[in-house]
């Protein structure tokens, strides 16, 4: 059996990436975001940043 949960979801903004409060861990969001299709490629490149050794050093020093 498949369960579906429907809840309120805001409409996006064509000029901004919206990240819910509480999902912005160290400025990195990999869970939920509302993204205009023009920015999806740029947003998904977050994985490239996370995998950099320099980014790990920055997170450990905060």
C-alpha positions, 0 to 999 in steps of 0.5 A: 500500500502506498501512502501519500501525504498532501500538505500546503506547498508555496509557489516558487519565485522565478528569481530566487532559490527558496530554502525552508528555515531549518534546512540551511545546515552551514549554508548547505541545503541538500534536502528541500528547496524550491528552485526555478528550472533556470537554476537547477543545474547550479543548485545541484552542483552543491555535491561538487562543493561538498566533496572538496577538501577545502569545504570540509575544513571550513565546516570543521572550523565553524 
